[in-house]
Amino acid sequence: MADPPREEIAPEAIPDLTREALLFPAPRAHVLQSLARADTGGVLALGYSAMRGYGNAHPTVNELRLAEAEVRVQHPRGTVSPRPCAVRDHLSQCT
């Protein structure tokens, strides 16, 4: 699948979603900024719900980080190629 043509845009013309409302049809930069902000909130909500306890236990997330690390796994029956996981908990497999 070919990438769509790049839209050339001057840095001062990049919209700021925190200062300007998203009106459709919106430029690509505005839509991508909206998606990125929504994704951050979704990841924060997943993290909060995963560590939240029951009753009055409601911890808060002070800092959310993303890191990448190279992993090598030796399996007694051969090699395993790990794949990135978006969400993992004790009830589900890698998704």
Secondary structure, DSSP 8 states (H G I E B T S, - for coil): ----------GGGS--TTTS---SS--HHHHHHHHHHHHHHHHHHHHHHHH--STT-----S-----------EETTEE------S---TTS---
